[in-house]
Amino acid sequence: MTERKRGMDFMGILKDAWRVTRQNRSLWILGLFAGGSAGASSVNWNFGGNDAQGFQDLQTEWPSSGSPGVELQRGIDELGRELGTSLGSVSDWAFWLVVIVLGLILVGIVFWAIGVAARGGLIEQTREALAGRETSARAGWRTGFRYWGRVFAVGFLLGLPLLILGLIALFAFLILGGLAFFSGDAQVTAGLVGMGAILSLIGLFTVAVAIIVGMLQEVALRHALLEDRSAVDSIKASWADLWGRRSVASMWLVMIVVNICASIVAGILFVPLALLVAFIVAGAVVAGGMPMLWLLAPLGLLVIALGFAFKAVYSTYVSAAWTSFFTRMERPELATAA
């Protein structure tokens, strides 16, 4: 009996996913780091000698080149006098600002790379859990880093249409907006209306493409990892699944409902908790003064930690659900229950 004839048991898929999530807590660490996208465009970070010289020129010229730098320096000096200490110069603050921004960018890149590996490892380990085999986060990390390039390639190739549409929208905005700006008062309104209409059409088309990409990506990643296919072959297979087995679109709609339910649950859990934290901190400040604001740090960290835990569980659940669906779609004769 084929999957098309008997239909897809979506309730069974969701039950399988919850069983895997509940019984394999070691996978939650993978769920915590697993990102929502497997690919991203590359960025050229090139800081040569000329860039360094330019920054040195900025340090020496900015405070004296115009009123913004001079006024900012005066503000820093005034604040330093009120605090009874020297806060340095504008160039010092600019240097540390650049260092902090570059550090945050580097940390973001590292966590993104870890997220790609975590997503691949989570897919492989949820397959093992559905088959009744032993799972571990360590094995997931090994698989994720081994197939990191393949997971990235699937996401990158599927994300290219969205990138192209974004560039088209940017060029349309710049060209039509520029023509409207330089064409004179009589043509400004017509140019802006035309630009708005074109950007609206591009936006609607982008939404449609994003929906298709979202459906293809989940299935293509499982073709790539669970069937050891190349990125291009996996995308082709997922495209055939989408148009030939219709249940892919149905699964995507089911997961939309799951996401809405998860958002409602998160709101029920965290909104009262955040209000409770605010009430406790406000009461402590009223009773003990402003020094009691230190309570905001541990209580805030507690809320953040609980949010990370919720994300870890939910990401694991979503991955297990798609893996259970993929297993039933490819091999409907296999029982996925324990």
N, C-alpha and C positions, 0 to 999 in steps of 0.2 A: 504494500500500500504506500503510495507516494505522499509526500507532505502536502501537495496541492489538493489531493482527494480528501484527506482526513482533516486538513486544517491545522493551524498552529495553536498549541495549548499555551497561551500567554500566561494564564494564571499559574500553570505548572512552572513556567520559566521564572516568574517572580518568586515563587516558593523555593525553587532551587537556588536562586540568587541569595535569598535570605538565609537559607540553610548554610550555604558556603560562607557567607559573611559572618554568621554567628559562630560557626565551628572553627574558623580559621582566623583567629585574631592576629596572628603573626603577619597576615597580609595587610593589616590596617596601615602599617608603616609605609607600604608601597602605595596604598590608597592616598595617604597624606601627601606624598610627593607627586603622584600622578597628575600631570597637567591635562588641560582640556584640548590642547593642540599638539600634534606630533611634529610639526614643522614650523619654521619661521624663516624669514628672509635673512640673508647674511648682511653683515654690516662691516664696512672697512674702517678699522680703528688704526689710523696712521698718524702717529705723533713724531714728526721728524724734528731736525734741528731748527727749521724755519718756524715751526709751530711754537717751539720753546722760546725762540727769540721774540716772536710776536707776543707771547704772554708776558715776557719781561718788559717789552715796550708798554703793554697795557698797565703793568704794575707801576711803571715810572711816570706814565703820561696821564693816566685817567684822573687822579685827584686834582691835577693842575690844568687839565685840558678844557674843562667846562664846568658850569655851575652844578650839575648833578653830583659829580664826584666831590667837589668842594663842600657842598651842603651835606652830603653823606658823611664826610670826614668830620665836619663840625658836629653833626649829631652823635657820632661815635665818641668824640672827645667830651661832649656834654654828658653823655650817659656814663662815661668813665669817671668824670668828676663827681657825679652823684653817687656812684658806687665806691668812690675812693680808690680806684685802681686804674691802670692804663689798659685800654682795650685794643691798642695797636692801631694800625693804619688800614685804610680801605684796601690796599694791595694785599695785606696779610689776610684780611677776611676773604678777599677774592680767591687767593691761593687755596685756603682751606675749603672754600665752597666748591672749587673745582675738584679738589681731592675727594671730598665727600660724594659729589655727584658721580665721579668716575668709579669710586668704590661701590656705590649702590648699583651702578650699571654692571660692574664685574660680578657682584653677588647675584644680581638678577640673571645674568648669563649662566652662572654656575647652577643655580637652582632650576633654570629652564632645562639645562642638559640633564640634570638628575631626574627631572620630571619625565623627560622622554624615555629614559631607561626604566623608570618606575612603571610607566604605562605598559611598556612591552613586557616587563617581568610579571606584572599583575595579570595580564591576559594569559600568559602561559601557566601561571600558578592556579588561576581559577579553572582552567581546563583540567589540571591535575586534581583539583578538589572535586570537580564534578564527576570525574572518573573514579573517585573513591581512593585516590592515592595520597600519600603524605605530601604536605606542602611546607614551605619555609620561605621567609623573606630573603634569606641568603641565596637560595637557589633562584629566586625571582630577580635579584640584583644581577647575578651572573648572566642569566638569560637576557635581561634588559640591556646590559652593556655589550653583550656579544652581538645583539641584533640592533644596536642603537642606530646605525646608519640606515637600516631598512625601515625602521619606524619613522625616522626623520624624513626619509625620501617619500614615503606614502603621504605624510602630512604636507610636505613641501609641494609635491606635484598636485595634490588636490587643492592646495591653497593658491596655486598660481592663477586660476581664473578670477578669484576674488582680488588678488593683487593687481591684475590687469584692469579689472573694472574700477578699482580705486584710482589707478593712474589715469584712466580715461576721464573719470569724474574730476580729478585734479586739473587736468589739461583743459577740460571744458570750462571749469570755473575760472581758470586763469585767462584763457583766450576770450571767452564771451564776456567775462567781467571786465577785462581790459578794454575790449572794443566798446562796451557800454560806457565805461568811464571816460574814454578819450573821444567818443563820437559826438559829444554835445548834449545839451539838455533835452533836445527833442527825441534823441535816440536812446536815452538812458532807460526809460521805462520799458520800451520794447525789448531792449537787450536784456534787462533783468528778468522780464517775464519769460523770454526764450531760454535764458540760462536756468531759471527755476524749473521750467517744463522738462528740459533735457536732464537735469540732475535728478528730478523726480522719477523719470523713466529708468535712469541708470540705477537709482536706489531700489525700485521695485524689482528690477532684473537681478540686482545683487542679492536681495532677500531670497528670491527663488533659487539662485545658484547656491547660496549658503545652506539652504535646506537640503538640497541634493547632495552637496559636499558632506554635510553632517551625517547623512544616511550612508553614503559610500564609505566614509572614513572608518566607521566602526567595523563594517564588514571587511573592508580591505585590509585593515590591520590584522584581523584574525586569519585571513587567507595568507598573509605574509608570514605570520609567526607560527600558526598552528599547522599550516600545510607547506611551510618552507618554500614559498614562492617569492619571486622578485617583486619589487615595488610596482613596476608597470604591469606585470601579469596579475598581481593582486587587485589593482584598480580595474583592470579589464574584467576580472571575474566578479568583482562586486557590482560593476555596471550590469553585467548579465543577470546577476541575482536580483538587482533592483527592478529590472524590467521584465524578467522572466518568472519571478517567484512572488511577486506582489507583497508577500509577508514582510519584506524588509521595510517597506513604508508603514505597514501596520505596526511593526515593532517600534519604529521611530515615534509614532503617535502614542503608543503605550508608554514609552519612556518620557514623553512630554508630560503626560498625566502624572507619572511618578515624580517628575521634577517639580510640578506644581504642588503635589502633596508634600514633598520634602520641604519646599519653601514655607508651606503653611505650618508644618511641624516645627521648623526652625524658628519661625516667628512666635509660636506659642511658647517655645522653650526659652528663647533668648531675650525677647522684649521684656517679660516680667523680671528676668534676672538682671538685665541692665537697669531697669527702674529700681530694683532692690538695691543694687550697688550705689546708684545715685542717691537714694534715700539714706543709706547708711553713711556715706561720705558727708552728705549735707548735715545730717544729725551730729556727726562727730565734729564738723567745723563749727556748728552753732554752740556745741558744748565746750569744745576745747580751743577754738580759734583756728586761724589759717594753718598753723603747723600740722593740724590733723589731716591736711590734704595728702599726707604720705600714704594714707589708706587707699587712695585711688590707684596707686601703683600695683600692690598685690592683688586687689580685687579686680582691677582691669586685666591683669595677666591671667587671673583665673577664668574670666569670661573668654579671653582670647584662646586659652588652652582648651576650653570646652568647645569653642568653635572649630578649632583644628581637629579635635576628636570627632566631631560631627562630620566634618569634611572627609576624614579618613574612612569612616564607616560608609558614608554615602558613595564615595568614589569606588570603594571595593564592591559595594552592592551593584552599582551601575555596570562595572566591568564584568562581574559574574553574570548579570542578566544578559548582556550582549553575548557573552561566551556560551551561555546555555542556549540562547537562541541560535547561534551559529552552529553549535553541535547538532541541534535538532534539525536545522535546515539542511545540513550536509549529510547527516546520517540519522534519518528519522527512526530507523529501526533500533537505535541504541537507546537504552533507558538511562536517563540522566539522574534519576533519583537514587538515593543511597540504597 
